Amino acid sequence: MLLKETEIEFSVLFGKLHTNSIALIVSNEIKLPINFGKYPFSIRAITKGTIMQKANNNYTGWADIGLSISFDLKPSSITDYKGLIKKKPPIILEN
């Protein structure tokens, strides 16, 4: 089920800047995993809003919106397909 695997992150940042003014940043990210055959990928939606205090108690702000598609590369699928990665045995040092 798609909603069961969905990841949602939310953060609020508030603080004082080096110019002795204050700022508020609110952001969230939603990750929707999608299985397309044997190739899993995910769609990420990112939003961020910023409000900052300027001189003379004026405020400014902006909003960012982003959308990305990420493809999950698993090392086992790379080695099975291309044989690119060869694992070396661990080195054990004894005293």
PyMOL Python script that loads the backbone (N, CA, C, O; Angstrom):
from pymol import cmd

cmd.read_pdbstr("""\
ATOM      1  N   MET A   1       0.840  -1.176   0.000  1.00  0.00           N
ATOM      2  CA  MET A   1       0.000   0.000   0.000  1.00  0.00           C
ATOM      3  C   MET A   1       0.889   1.243   0.000  1.00  0.00           C
ATOM      4  O   MET A   1       1.846   1.320   0.770  1.00  0.00           O
ATOM      5  N   LEU A   2       0.584   2.197  -0.841  1.00  0.00           N
ATOM      6  CA  LEU A   2       1.438   3.361  -1.017  1.00  0.00           C
ATOM      7  C   LEU A   2       1.518   4.234   0.229  1.00  0.00           C
ATOM      8  O   LEU A   2       2.605   4.695   0.578  1.00  0.00           O
ATOM      9  N   LEU A   3       0.405   4.474   0.907  1.00  0.00           N
ATOM     10  CA  LEU A   3       0.418   5.345   2.077  1.00  0.00           C
ATOM     11  C   LEU A   3       1.201   4.755   3.241  1.00  0.00           C
ATOM     12  O   LEU A   3       1.759   5.493   4.053  1.00  0.00           O
ATOM     13  N   LYS A   4       1.244   3.441   3.324  1.00  0.00           N
ATOM     14  CA  LYS A   4       1.963   2.795   4.419  1.00  0.00           C
ATOM     15  C   LYS A   4       3.467   3.021   4.303  1.00  0.00           C
ATOM     16  O   LYS A   4       4.159   3.099   5.318  1.00  0.00           O
ATOM     17  N   GLU A   5       3.978   3.127   3.082  1.00  0.00           N
ATOM     18  CA  GLU A   5       5.411   3.290   2.857  1.00  0.00           C
ATOM     19  C   GLU A   5       5.823   4.750   2.688  1.00  0.00           C
ATOM     20  O   GLU A   5       7.012   5.038   2.552  1.00  0.00           O
ATOM     21  N   THR A   6       4.879   5.664   2.694  1.00  0.00           N
ATOM     22  CA  THR A   6       5.167   7.083   2.517  1.00  0.00           C
ATOM     23  C   THR A   6       5.885   7.639   3.746  1.00  0.00           C
ATOM     24  O   THR A   6       5.513   7.343   4.881  1.00  0.00           O
ATOM     25  N   GLU A   7       6.913   8.442   3.505  1.00  0.00           N
ATOM     26  CA  GLU A   7       7.658   9.077   4.592  1.00  0.00           C
ATOM     27  C   GLU A   7       7.383  10.572   4.565  1.00  0.00           C
ATOM     28  O   GLU A   7       7.430  11.191   3.502  1.00  0.00           O
ATOM     29  N   ILE A   8       7.098  11.158   5.722  1.00  0.00           N
ATOM     30  CA  ILE A   8       6.844  12.585   5.835  1.00  0.00           C
ATOM     31  C   ILE A   8       7.750  13.157   6.917  1.00  0.00           C
ATOM     32  O   ILE A   8       7.780  12.654   8.040  1.00  0.00           O
ATOM     33  N   GLU A   9       8.482  14.202   6.577  1.00  0.00           N
ATOM     34  CA  GLU A   9       9.344  14.889   7.533  1.00  0.00           C
ATOM     35  C   GLU A   9       8.887  16.334   7.643  1.00  0.00           C
ATOM     36  O   GLU A   9       8.467  16.935   6.654  1.00  0.00           O
ATOM     37  N   PHE A  10       8.969  16.891   8.843  1.00  0.00           N
ATOM     38  CA  PHE A  10       8.531  18.254   9.096  1.00  0.00           C
ATOM     39  C   PHE A  10       9.497  18.891  10.083  1.00  0.00           C
ATOM     40  O   PHE A  10       9.873  18.270  11.078  1.00  0.00           O
ATOM     41  N   SER A  11       9.900  20.133   9.811  1.00  0.00           N
ATOM     42  CA  SER A  11      10.802  20.806  10.749  1.00  0.00           C
ATOM     43  C   SER A  11      10.482  22.297  10.825  1.00  0.00           C
ATOM     44  O   SER A  11      10.043  22.914   9.854  1.00  0.00           O
ATOM     45  N   VAL A  12      10.720  22.850  12.011  1.00  0.00           N
ATOM     46  CA  VAL A  12      10.535  24.275  12.268  1.00  0.00           C
ATOM     47  C   VAL A  12      11.817  24.786  12.922  1.00  0.00           C
ATOM     48  O   VAL A  12      12.268  24.241  13.930  1.00  0.00           O
ATOM     49  N   LEU A  13      12.394  25.826  12.348  1.00  0.00           N
ATOM     50  CA  LEU A  13      13.614  26.415  12.879  1.00  0.00           C
ATOM     51  C   LEU A  13      13.347  27.875  13.201  1.00  0.00           C
ATOM     52  O   LEU A  13      12.755  28.596  12.398  1.00  0.00           O
ATOM     53  N   PHE A  14      13.777  28.304  14.356  1.00  0.00           N
ATOM     54  CA  PHE A  14      13.586  29.681  14.793  1.00  0.00           C
ATOM     55  C   PHE A  14      14.855  30.133  15.477  1.00  0.00           C
ATOM     56  O   PHE A  14      15.395  29.416  16.320  1.00  0.00           O
ATOM     57  N   GLY A  15      15.337  31.307  15.128  1.00  0.00           N
ATOM     58  CA  GLY A  15      16.565  31.739  15.769  1.00  0.00           C
ATOM     59  C   GLY A  15      16.911  33.174  15.490  1.00  0.00           C
ATOM     60  O   GLY A  15      16.210  33.885  14.769  1.00  0.00           O
ATOM     61  N   LYS A  16      18.017  33.581  16.084  1.00  0.00           N
ATOM     62  CA  LYS A  16      18.514  34.945  15.970  1.00  0.00           C
ATOM     63  C   LYS A  16      19.700  34.952  15.009  1.00  0.00           C
ATOM     64  O   LYS A  16      20.589  34.107  15.110  1.00  0.00           O
ATOM     65  N   LEU A  17      19.712  35.892  14.089  1.00  0.00           N
ATOM     66  CA  LEU A  17      20.778  35.987  13.102  1.00  0.00           C
ATOM     67  C   LEU A  17      21.925  36.846  13.616  1.00  0.00           C
ATOM     68  O   LEU A  17      21.806  37.503  14.650  1.00  0.00           O
ATOM     69  N   HIS A  18      23.022  36.836  12.897  1.00  0.00           N
ATOM     70  CA  HIS A  18      24.182  37.643  13.286  1.00  0.00           C
ATOM     71  C   HIS A  18      23.897  39.140  13.212  1.00  0.00           C
ATOM     72  O   HIS A  18      24.631  39.934  13.801  1.00  0.00           O
ATOM     73  N   THR A  19      22.850  39.535  12.503  1.00  0.00           N
ATOM     74  CA  THR A  19      22.472  40.951  12.406  1.00  0.00           C
ATOM     75  C   THR A  19      21.520  41.350  13.530  1.00  0.00           C
ATOM     76  O   THR A  19      20.932  42.431  13.491  1.00  0.00           O
ATOM     77  N   ASN A  20      21.367  40.485  14.529  1.00  0.00           N
ATOM     78  CA  ASN A  20      20.502  40.712  15.685  1.00  0.00           C
ATOM     79  C   ASN A  20      19.019  40.756  15.306  1.00  0.00           C
ATOM     80  O   ASN A  20      18.214  41.360  16.014  1.00  0.00           O
ATOM     81  N   SER A  21      18.664  40.125  14.205  1.00  0.00           N
ATOM     82  CA  SER A  21      17.266  40.002  13.806  1.00  0.00           C
ATOM     83  C   SER A  21      16.848  38.537  13.968  1.00  0.00           C
ATOM     84  O   SER A  21      17.686  37.684  14.261  1.00  0.00           O
ATOM     85  N   ILE A  22      15.579  38.248  13.782  1.00  0.00           N
ATOM     86  CA  ILE A  22      15.080  36.889  13.971  1.00  0.00           C
ATOM     87  C   ILE A  22      14.621  36.307  12.636  1.00  0.00           C
ATOM     88  O   ILE A  22      14.329  37.035  11.688  1.00  0.00           O
ATOM     89  N   ALA A  23      14.566  34.990  12.588  1.00  0.00           N
ATOM     90  CA  ALA A  23      14.135  34.294  11.376  1.00  0.00           C
ATOM     91  C   ALA A  23      13.358  33.050  11.761  1.00  0.00           C
ATOM     92  O   ALA A  23      13.592  32.450  12.811  1.00  0.00           O
ATOM     93  N   LEU A  24      12.436  32.675  10.898  1.00  0.00           N
ATOM     94  CA  LEU A  24      11.629  31.467  11.059  1.00  0.00           C
ATOM     95  C   LEU A  24      11.656  30.709   9.742  1.00  0.00           C
ATOM     96  O   LEU A  24      11.373  31.273   8.685  1.00  0.00           O
ATOM     97  N   ILE A  25      11.998  29.427   9.811  1.00  0.00           N
ATOM     98  CA  ILE A  25      12.024  28.566   8.632  1.00  0.00           C
ATOM     99  C   ILE A  25      11.159  27.351   8.922  1.00  0.00           C
ATOM    100  O   ILE A  25      11.350  26.672   9.931  1.00  0.00           O
ATOM    101  N   VAL A  26      10.216  27.080   8.042  1.00  0.00           N
ATOM    102  CA  VAL A  26       9.331  25.921   8.163  1.00  0.00           C
ATOM    103  C   VAL A  26       9.506  25.091   6.897  1.00  0.00           C
ATOM    104  O   VAL A  26       9.393  25.620   5.792  1.00  0.00           O
ATOM    105  N   SER A  27       9.781  23.794   7.046  1.00  0.00           N
ATOM    106  CA  SER A  27       9.983  22.957   5.862  1.00  0.00           C
ATOM    107  C   SER A  27       9.366  21.580   6.075  1.00  0.00           C
ATOM    108  O   SER A  27       9.188  21.117   7.202  1.00  0.00           O
ATOM    109  N   ASN A  28       9.046  20.945   4.952  1.00  0.00           N
ATOM    110  CA  ASN A  28       8.596  19.561   5.009  1.00  0.00           C
ATOM    111  C   ASN A  28       8.999  18.848   3.734  1.00  0.00           C
ATOM    112  O   ASN A  28       9.267  19.467   2.704  1.00  0.00           O
ATOM    113  N   GLU A  29       9.035  17.527   3.832  1.00  0.00           N
ATOM    114  CA  GLU A  29       9.371  16.670   2.703  1.00  0.00           C
ATOM    115  C   GLU A  29       8.460  15.455   2.731  1.00  0.00           C
ATOM    116  O   GLU A  29       8.226  14.862   3.784  1.00  0.00           O
ATOM    117  N   ILE A  30       7.958  15.097   1.576  1.00  0.00           N
ATOM    118  CA  ILE A  30       7.123  13.902   1.438  1.00  0.00           C
ATOM    119  C   ILE A  30       7.799  12.993   0.415  1.00  0.00           C
ATOM    120  O   ILE A  30       8.084  13.410  -0.708  1.00  0.00           O
ATOM    121  N   LYS A  31       8.051  11.749   0.814  1.00  0.00           N
ATOM    122  CA  LYS A  31       8.681  10.773  -0.073  1.00  0.00           C
ATOM    123  C   LYS A  31       7.665   9.677  -0.390  1.00  0.00           C
ATOM    124  O   LYS A  31       7.177   8.988   0.505  1.00  0.00           O
ATOM    125  N   LEU A  32       7.355   9.529  -1.674  1.00  0.00           N
ATOM    126  CA  LEU A  32       6.417   8.505  -2.121  1.00  0.00           C
ATOM    127  C   LEU A  32       7.183   7.418  -2.876  1.00  0.00           C
ATOM    128  O   LEU A  32       7.593   7.639  -4.015  1.00  0.00           O
ATOM    129  N   PRO A  33       7.383   6.260  -2.268  1.00  0.00           N
ATOM    130  CA  PRO A  33       8.082   5.179  -2.977  1.00  0.00           C
ATOM    131  C   PRO A  33       7.150   4.525  -3.997  1.00  0.00           C
ATOM    132  O   PRO A  33       5.971   4.300  -3.723  1.00  0.00           O
ATOM    133  N   ILE A  34       7.692   4.227  -5.163  1.00  0.00           N
ATOM    134  CA  ILE A  34       6.911   3.608  -6.237  1.00  0.00           C
ATOM    135  C   ILE A  34       7.706   2.422  -6.759  1.00  0.00           C
ATOM    136  O   ILE A  34       8.885   2.560  -7.085  1.00  0.00           O
ATOM    137  N   ASN A  35       7.084   1.281  -6.840  1.00  0.00           N
ATOM    138  CA  ASN A  35       7.722   0.094  -7.398  1.00  0.00           C
ATOM    139  C   ASN A  35       7.237  -0.095  -8.832  1.00  0.00           C
ATOM    140  O   ASN A  35       6.066  -0.382  -9.080  1.00  0.00           O
ATOM    141  N   PHE A  36       8.159   0.073  -9.759  1.00  0.00           N
ATOM    142  CA  PHE A  36       7.858  -0.074 -11.176  1.00  0.00           C
ATOM    143  C   PHE A  36       8.585  -1.322 -11.649  1.00  0.00           C
ATOM    144  O   PHE A  36       9.709  -1.253 -12.147  1.00  0.00           O
ATOM    145  N   GLY A  37       7.929  -2.460 -11.487  1.00  0.00           N
ATOM    146  CA  GLY A  37       8.581  -3.722 -11.804  1.00  0.00           C
ATOM    147  C   GLY A  37       9.678  -4.003 -10.800  1.00  0.00           C
ATOM    148  O   GLY A  37       9.450  -3.944  -9.592  1.00  0.00           O
ATOM    149  N   LYS A  38      10.868  -4.308 -11.291  1.00  0.00           N
ATOM    150  CA  LYS A  38      11.986  -4.562 -10.374  1.00  0.00           C
ATOM    151  C   LYS A  38      12.845  -3.317 -10.165  1.00  0.00           C
ATOM    152  O   LYS A  38      13.920  -3.410  -9.572  1.00  0.00           O
ATOM    153  N   TYR A  39      12.395  -2.158 -10.637  1.00  0.00           N
ATOM    154  CA  TYR A  39      13.136  -0.917 -10.504  1.00  0.00           C
ATOM    155  C   TYR A  39      12.417   0.029  -9.537  1.00  0.00           C
ATOM    156  O   TYR A  39      11.536   0.780  -9.956  1.00  0.00           O
ATOM    157  N   PRO A  40      12.777   0.003  -8.265  1.00  0.00           N
ATOM    158  CA  PRO A  40      12.120   0.901  -7.305  1.00  0.00           C
ATOM    159  C   PRO A  40      12.657   2.325  -7.420  1.00  0.00           C
ATOM    160  O   PRO A  40      13.864   2.534  -7.544  1.00  0.00           O
ATOM    161  N   PHE A  41      11.763   3.287  -7.378  1.00  0.00           N
ATOM    162  CA  PHE A  41      12.167   4.680  -7.342  1.00  0.00           C
ATOM    163  C   PHE A  41      11.196   5.433  -6.452  1.00  0.00           C
ATOM    164  O   PHE A  41      10.183   4.877  -6.028  1.00  0.00           O
ATOM    165  N   SER A  42      11.488   6.667  -6.172  1.00  0.00           N
ATOM    166  CA  SER A  42      10.609   7.452  -5.312  1.00  0.00           C
ATOM    167  C   SER A  42      10.511   8.874  -5.844  1.00  0.00           C
ATOM    168  O   SER A  42      11.417   9.383  -6.502  1.00  0.00           O
ATOM    169  N   ILE A  43       9.387   9.490  -5.538  1.00  0.00           N
ATOM    170  CA  ILE A  43       9.149  10.883  -5.871  1.00  0.00           C
ATOM    171  C   ILE A  43       9.157  11.664  -4.566  1.00  0.00           C
ATOM    172  O   ILE A  43       8.489  11.282  -3.605  1.00  0.00           O
ATOM    173  N   ARG A  44       9.908  12.751  -4.532  1.00  0.00           N
ATOM    174  CA  ARG A  44      10.007  13.582  -3.329  1.00  0.00           C
ATOM    175  C   ARG A  44       9.466  14.976  -3.636  1.00  0.00           C
ATOM    176  O   ARG A  44       9.821  15.593  -4.640  1.00  0.00           O
ATOM    177  N   ALA A  45       8.603  15.452  -2.750  1.00  0.00           N
ATOM    178  CA  ALA A  45       8.089  16.821  -2.827  1.00  0.00           C
ATOM    179  C   ALA A  45       8.600  17.572  -1.606  1.00  0.00           C
ATOM    180  O   ALA A  45       8.416  17.126  -0.474  1.00  0.00           O
ATOM    181  N   ILE A  46       9.238  18.706  -1.836  1.00  0.00           N
ATOM    182  CA  ILE A  46       9.869  19.467  -0.760  1.00  0.00           C
ATOM    183  C   ILE A  46       9.319  20.893  -0.793  1.00  0.00           C
ATOM    184  O   ILE A  46       9.272  21.519  -1.852  1.00  0.00           O
ATOM    185  N   THR A  47       8.905  21.403   0.363  1.00  0.00           N
ATOM    186  CA  THR A  47       8.470  22.792   0.472  1.00  0.00           C
ATOM    187  C   THR A  47       9.186  23.437   1.652  1.00  0.00           C
ATOM    188  O   THR A  47       9.447  22.789   2.665  1.00  0.00           O
ATOM    189  N   LYS A  48       9.501  24.727   1.505  1.00  0.00           N
ATOM    190  CA  LYS A  48      10.163  25.459   2.585  1.00  0.00           C
ATOM    191  C   LYS A  48       9.710  26.907   2.535  1.00  0.00           C
ATOM    192  O   LYS A  48       9.696  27.528   1.471  1.00  0.00           O
ATOM    193  N   GLY A  49       9.341  27.437   3.681  1.00  0.00           N
ATOM    194  CA  GLY A  49       8.976  28.837   3.800  1.00  0.00           C
ATOM    195  C   GLY A  49       9.902  29.526   4.776  1.00  0.00           C
ATOM    196  O   GLY A  49      10.219  28.977   5.831  1.00  0.00           O
ATOM    197  N   THR A  50      10.342  30.732   4.431  1.00  0.00           N
ATOM    198  CA  THR A  50      11.274  31.485   5.268  1.00  0.00           C
ATOM    199  C   THR A  50      10.726  32.889   5.511  1.00  0.00           C
ATOM    200  O   THR A  50      10.261  33.550   4.582  1.00  0.00           O
ATOM    201  N   ILE A  51      10.782  33.334   6.752  1.00  0.00           N
ATOM    202  CA  ILE A  51      10.418  34.698   7.123  1.00  0.00           C
ATOM    203  C   ILE A  51      11.575  35.257   7.933  1.00  0.00           C
ATOM    204  O   ILE A  51      12.007  34.643   8.909  1.00  0.00           O
ATOM    205  N   MET A  52      12.085  36.437   7.528  1.00  0.00           N
ATOM    206  CA  MET A  52      13.215  37.059   8.215  1.00  0.00           C
ATOM    207  C   MET A  52      12.897  38.510   8.537  1.00  0.00           C
ATOM    208  O   MET A  52      12.219  39.202   7.778  1.00  0.00           O
ATOM    209  N   GLN A  53      13.396  38.946   9.665  1.00  0.00           N
ATOM    210  CA  GLN A  53      13.243  40.339  10.068  1.00  0.00           C
ATOM    211  C   GLN A  53      14.347  41.172   9.425  1.00  0.00           C
ATOM    212  O   GLN A  53      15.520  40.802   9.458  1.00  0.00           O
ATOM    213  N   LYS A  54      13.956  42.294   8.845  1.00  0.00           N
ATOM    214  CA  LYS A  54      14.917  43.223   8.250  1.00  0.00           C
ATOM    215  C   LYS A  54      15.059  44.443   9.148  1.00  0.00           C
ATOM    216  O   LYS A  54      14.514  44.480  10.251  1.00  0.00           O
ATOM    217  N   ALA A  55      15.784  45.424   8.676  1.00  0.00           N
ATOM    218  CA  ALA A  55      15.966  46.673   9.429  1.00  0.00           C
ATOM    219  C   ALA A  55      14.635  47.396   9.592  1.00  0.00           C
ATOM    220  O   ALA A  55      13.730  47.212   8.777  1.00  0.00           O
ATOM    221  N   ASN A  56      14.506  48.194  10.605  1.00  0.00           N
ATOM    222  CA  ASN A  56      13.310  48.989  10.896  1.00  0.00           C
ATOM    223  C   ASN A  56      12.057  48.134  11.104  1.00  0.00           C
ATOM    224  O   ASN A  56      10.951  48.557  10.767  1.00  0.00           O
ATOM    225  N   ASN A  57      12.229  46.954  11.648  1.00  0.00           N
ATOM    226  CA  ASN A  57      11.129  46.014  11.929  1.00  0.00           C
ATOM    227  C   ASN A  57      10.306  45.653  10.699  1.00  0.00           C
ATOM    228  O   ASN A  57       9.123  45.338  10.829  1.00  0.00           O
ATOM    229  N   ASN A  58      10.894  45.690   9.520  1.00  0.00           N
ATOM    230  CA  ASN A  58      10.259  45.173   8.309  1.00  0.00           C
ATOM    231  C   ASN A  58      10.588  43.685   8.186  1.00  0.00           C
ATOM    232  O   ASN A  58      11.581  43.214   8.740  1.00  0.00           O
ATOM    233  N   TYR A  59       9.757  42.962   7.466  1.00  0.00           N
ATOM    234  CA  TYR A  59       9.972  41.540   7.288  1.00  0.00           C
ATOM    235  C   TYR A  59      10.015  41.204   5.809  1.00  0.00           C
ATOM    236  O   TYR A  59       9.405  41.888   4.987  1.00  0.00           O
ATOM    237  N   THR A  60      10.723  40.172   5.485  1.00  0.00           N
ATOM    238  CA  THR A  60      10.761  39.644   4.129  1.00  0.00           C
ATOM    239  C   THR A  60      10.600  38.136   4.215  1.00  0.00           C
ATOM    240  O   THR A  60      10.841  37.544   5.267  1.00  0.00           O
ATOM    241  N   GLY A  61      10.204  37.524   3.143  1.00  0.00           N
ATOM    242  CA  GLY A  61      10.032  36.079   3.153  1.00  0.00           C
ATOM    243  C   GLY A  61       9.959  35.523   1.748  1.00  0.00           C
ATOM    244  O   GLY A  61       9.788  36.256   0.774  1.00  0.00           O
ATOM    245  N   TRP A  62      10.089  34.229   1.668  1.00  0.00           N
ATOM    246  CA  TRP A  62       9.989  33.551   0.383  1.00  0.00           C
ATOM    247  C   TRP A  62       9.607  32.103   0.613  1.00  0.00           C
ATOM    248  O   TRP A  62       9.695  31.578   1.723  1.00  0.00           O
ATOM    249  N   ALA A  63       9.180  31.473  -0.472  1.00  0.00           N
ATOM    250  CA  ALA A  63       8.803  30.057  -0.415  1.00  0.00           C
ATOM    251  C   ALA A  63       9.561  29.300  -1.493  1.00  0.00           C
ATOM    252  O   ALA A  63       9.730  29.793  -2.609  1.00  0.00           O
ATOM    253  N   ASP A  64      10.014  28.107  -1.156  1.00  0.00           N
ATOM    254  CA  ASP A  64      10.700  27.219  -2.101  1.00  0.00           C
ATOM    255  C   ASP A  64       9.856  25.967  -2.272  1.00  0.00           C
ATOM    256  O   ASP A  64       9.327  25.426  -1.301  1.00  0.00           O
ATOM    257  N   ILE A  65       9.735  25.515  -3.501  1.00  0.00           N
ATOM    258  CA  ILE A  65       9.016  24.274  -3.791  1.00  0.00           C
ATOM    259  C   ILE A  65       9.906  23.443  -4.707  1.00  0.00           C
ATOM    260  O   ILE A  65      10.433  23.954  -5.695  1.00  0.00           O
ATOM    261  N   GLY A  66      10.074  22.174  -4.386  1.00  0.00           N
ATOM    262  CA  GLY A  66      10.911  21.305  -5.205  1.00  0.00           C
ATOM    263  C   GLY A  66      10.275  19.944  -5.411  1.00  0.00           C
ATOM    264  O   GLY A  66       9.508  19.463  -4.577  1.00  0.00           O
ATOM    265  N   LEU A  67      10.605  19.343  -6.523  1.00  0.00           N
ATOM    266  CA  LEU A  67      10.127  17.999  -6.851  1.00  0.00           C
ATOM    267  C   LEU A  67      11.293  17.233  -7.439  1.00  0.00           C
ATOM    268  O   LEU A  67      11.964  17.716  -8.352  1.00  0.00           O
ATOM    269  N   SER A  68      11.537  16.047  -6.922  1.00  0.00           N
ATOM    270  CA  SER A  68      12.647  15.247  -7.441  1.00  0.00           C
ATOM    271  C   SER A  68      12.227  13.789  -7.580  1.00  0.00           C
ATOM    272  O   SER A  68      11.315  13.310  -6.906  1.00  0.00           O
ATOM    273  N   ILE A  69      12.916  13.112  -8.466  1.00  0.00           N
ATOM    274  CA  ILE A  69      12.718  11.678  -8.669  1.00  0.00           C
ATOM    275  C   ILE A  69      14.043  11.009  -8.358  1.00  0.00           C
ATOM    276  O   ILE A  69      15.076  11.376  -8.918  1.00  0.00           O
ATOM    277  N   SER A  70      14.016  10.026  -7.464  1.00  0.00           N
ATOM    278  CA  SER A  70      15.246   9.318  -7.110  1.00  0.00           C
ATOM    279  C   SER A  70      15.106   7.840  -7.434  1.00  0.00           C
ATOM    280  O   SER A  70      14.049   7.241  -7.240  1.00  0.00           O
ATOM    281  N   PHE A  71      16.178   7.273  -7.924  1.00  0.00           N
ATOM    282  CA  PHE A  71      16.227   5.866  -8.306  1.00  0.00           C
ATOM    283  C   PHE A  71      17.129   5.151  -7.328  1.00  0.00           C
ATOM    284  O   PHE A  71      18.247   5.603  -7.078  1.00  0.00           O
ATOM    285  N   ASP A  72      16.672   4.043  -6.768  1.00  0.00           N
ATOM    286  CA  ASP A  72      17.406   3.305  -5.755  1.00  0.00           C
ATOM    287  C   ASP A  72      18.321   2.282  -6.422  1.00  0.00           C
ATOM    288  O   ASP A  72      17.853   1.330  -7.046  1.00  0.00           O
ATOM    289  N   LEU A  73      19.630   2.490  -6.283  1.00  0.00           N
ATOM    290  CA  LEU A  73      20.603   1.535  -6.794  1.00  0.00           C
ATOM    291  C   LEU A  73      21.061   0.645  -5.654  1.00  0.00           C
ATOM    292  O   LEU A  73      21.661   1.117  -4.688  1.00  0.00           O
ATOM    293  N   LYS A  74      20.784  -0.608  -5.767  1.00  0.00           N
ATOM    294  CA  LYS A  74      21.216  -1.550  -4.739  1.00  0.00           C
ATOM    295  C   LYS A  74      22.511  -2.203  -5.204  1.00  0.00           C
ATOM    296  O   LYS A  74      22.611  -2.612  -6.361  1.00  0.00           O
ATOM    297  N   PRO A  75      23.500  -2.309  -4.325  1.00  0.00           N
ATOM    298  CA  PRO A  75      24.772  -2.906  -4.738  1.00  0.00           C
ATOM    299  C   PRO A  75      24.621  -4.306  -5.305  1.00  0.00           C
ATOM    300  O   PRO A  75      25.354  -4.677  -6.221  1.00  0.00           O
ATOM    301  N   SER A  76      23.691  -5.090  -4.785  1.00  0.00           N
ATOM    302  CA  SER A  76      23.537  -6.450  -5.285  1.00  0.00           C
ATOM    303  C   SER A  76      23.063  -6.457  -6.727  1.00  0.00           C
ATOM    304  O   SER A  76      23.500  -7.299  -7.512  1.00  0.00           O
ATOM    305  N   SER A  77      22.167  -5.525  -7.099  1.00  0.00           N
ATOM    306  CA  SER A  77      21.698  -5.492  -8.478  1.00  0.00           C
ATOM    307  C   SER A  77      22.802  -5.007  -9.416  1.00  0.00           C
ATOM    308  O   SER A  77      22.847  -5.417 -10.576  1.00  0.00           O
ATOM    309  N   ILE A  78      23.695  -4.136  -8.928  1.00  0.00           N
ATOM    310  CA  ILE A  78      24.810  -3.685  -9.759  1.00  0.00           C
ATOM    311  C   ILE A  78      25.785  -4.834  -9.984  1.00  0.00           C
ATOM    312  O   ILE A  78      26.214  -5.065 -11.114  1.00  0.00           O
ATOM    313  N   THR A  79      26.136  -5.548  -8.938  1.00  0.00           N
ATOM    314  CA  THR A  79      27.103  -6.635  -9.092  1.00  0.00           C
ATOM    315  C   THR A  79      26.525  -7.789  -9.890  1.00  0.00           C
ATOM    316  O   THR A  79      27.241  -8.429 -10.660  1.00  0.00           O
ATOM    317  N   ASP A  80      25.238  -8.065  -9.717  1.00  0.00           N
ATOM    318  CA  ASP A  80      24.627  -9.147 -10.488  1.00  0.00           C
ATOM    319  C   ASP A  80      24.594  -8.811 -11.977  1.00  0.00           C
ATOM    320  O   ASP A  80      24.770  -9.687 -12.823  1.00  0.00           O
ATOM    321  N   TYR A  81      24.369  -7.544 -12.286  1.00  0.00           N
ATOM    322  CA  TYR A  81      24.211  -7.161 -13.674  1.00  0.00           C
ATOM    323  C   TYR A  81      25.546  -6.901 -14.364  1.00  0.00           C
ATOM    324  O   TYR A  81      25.775  -7.399 -15.466  1.00  0.00           O
ATOM    325  N   LYS A  82      26.429  -6.131 -13.734  1.00  0.00           N
ATOM    326  CA  LYS A  82      27.669  -5.712 -14.386  1.00  0.00           C
ATOM    327  C   LYS A  82      28.925  -6.357 -13.809  1.00  0.00           C
ATOM    328  O   LYS A  82      29.952  -6.419 -14.484  1.00  0.00           O
ATOM    329  N   GLY A  83      28.854  -6.833 -12.583  1.00  0.00           N
ATOM    330  CA  GLY A  83      30.047  -7.362 -11.954  1.00  0.00           C
ATOM    331  C   GLY A  83      31.060  -6.270 -11.635  1.00  0.00           C
ATOM    332  O   GLY A  83      32.265  -6.515 -11.685  1.00  0.00           O
ATOM    333  N   LEU A  84      30.588  -5.069 -11.310  1.00  0.00           N
ATOM    334  CA  LEU A  84      31.483  -3.938 -11.091  1.00  0.00           C
ATOM    335  C   LEU A  84      32.120  -3.922  -9.708  1.00  0.00           C
ATOM    336  O   LEU A  84      33.256  -3.471  -9.557  1.00  0.00           O
ATOM    337  N   ILE A  85      31.414  -4.401  -8.714  1.00  0.00           N
ATOM    338  CA  ILE A  85      31.902  -4.306  -7.345  1.00  0.00           C
ATOM    339  C   ILE A  85      32.301  -5.694  -6.854  1.00  0.00           C
ATOM    340  O   ILE A  85      31.495  -6.624  -6.850  1.00  0.00           O
ATOM    341  N   LYS A  86      33.559  -5.814  -6.442  1.00  0.00           N
ATOM    342  CA  LYS A  86      34.023  -7.078  -5.879  1.00  0.00           C
ATOM    343  C   LYS A  86      34.389  -6.820  -4.434  1.00  0.00           C
ATOM    344  O   LYS A  86      35.227  -5.968  -4.140  1.00  0.00           O
ATOM    345  N   LYS A  87      33.772  -7.544  -3.547  1.00  0.00           N
ATOM    346  CA  LYS A  87      34.025  -7.351  -2.128  1.00  0.00           C
ATOM    347  C   LYS A  87      35.295  -8.059  -1.711  1.00  0.00           C
ATOM    348  O   LYS A  87      35.552  -9.200  -2.096  1.00  0.00           O
ATOM    349  N   LYS A  88      36.095  -7.347  -0.904  1.00  0.00           N
ATOM    350  CA  LYS A  88      37.315  -7.934  -0.363  1.00  0.00           C
ATOM    351  C   LYS A  88      37.033  -8.435   1.046  1.00  0.00           C
ATOM    352  O   LYS A  88      36.199  -7.868   1.751  1.00  0.00           O
ATOM    353  N   PRO A  89      37.718  -9.490   1.458  1.00  0.00           N
ATOM    354  CA  PRO A  89      37.527  -9.965   2.833  1.00  0.00           C
ATOM    355  C   PRO A  89      38.048  -8.934   3.824  1.00  0.00           C
ATOM    356  O   PRO A  89      39.001  -8.217   3.519  1.00  0.00           O
ATOM    357  N   PRO A  90      37.443  -8.845   5.004  1.00  0.00           N
ATOM    358  CA  PRO A  90      37.913  -7.868   5.998  1.00  0.00           C
ATOM    359  C   PRO A  90      39.315  -8.197   6.504  1.00  0.00           C
ATOM    360  O   PRO A  90      39.716  -9.360   6.551  1.00  0.00           O
ATOM    361  N   ILE A  91      40.037  -7.172   6.873  1.00  0.00           N
ATOM    362  CA  ILE A  91      41.377  -7.339   7.442  1.00  0.00           C
ATOM    363  C   ILE A  91      41.237  -7.349   8.952  1.00  0.00           C
ATOM    364  O   ILE A  91      40.677  -6.419   9.533  1.00  0.00           O
ATOM    365  N   ILE A  92      41.742  -8.397   9.593  1.00  0.00           N
ATOM    366  CA  ILE A  92      41.658  -8.521  11.047  1.00  0.00           C
ATOM    367  C   ILE A  92      43.063  -8.377  11.609  1.00  0.00           C
ATOM    368  O   ILE A  92      43.959  -9.151  11.271  1.00  0.00           O
ATOM    369  N   LEU A  93      43.247  -7.391  12.462  1.00  0.00           N
ATOM    370  CA  LEU A  93      44.537  -7.172  13.091  1.00  0.00           C
ATOM    371  C   LEU A  93      44.524  -7.764  14.492  1.00  0.00           C
ATOM    372  O   LEU A  93      43.608  -7.509  15.273  1.00  0.00           O
ATOM    373  N   GLU A  94      45.527  -8.542  14.799  1.00  0.00           N
ATOM    374  CA  GLU A  94      45.637  -9.137  16.122  1.00  0.00           C
ATOM    375  C   GLU A  94      46.868  -8.580  16.823  1.00  0.00           C
ATOM    376  O   GLU A  94      47.905  -8.346  16.204  1.00  0.00           O
ATOM    377  N   ASN A  95      46.730  -8.375  18.119  1.00  0.00           N
ATOM    378  CA  ASN A  95      47.856  -7.875  18.925  1.00  0.00           C
ATOM    379  C   ASN A  95      48.664  -8.994  19.488  1.00  0.00           C
ATOM    380  O   ASN A  95      49.647  -8.755  20.189  1.00  0.00           O
TER     381      ASN A  95
END
""", "prot")
cmd.dss("prot")
cmd.show_as("cartoon", "prot")
cmd.util.cbc("prot")
cmd.orient("prot")
